Amino acid sequence: MSLLGTIFSSIRIFFAGMWLVIRIVLEYFGIISDGNDRTTGIKDLREDYKKANYR
């Protein structure tokens, strides 16, 4: 019974980690937002980089 509980706990932690990674990627590309302006800052930096036209 203890082995079964350990397996379920591991699966739960795995899916929680996967959800965290997916959320970070979606926030980075601006598809979702958590209410903070973290994604806006990343977008502004990207736009400034494009305007500077580095080579």
C-alpha angles and dihedrals in degrees: 000000000000091000091054091051091050092051092050091048091051092049091049093051091047093054092044089055092047091051090051092052093047091049093050091051093048091048091048092056092043096244092125133017131201093209096267123102097240093115092048091058092052091049092050091052090050092050092048090051091052093048092051089058097212118192 
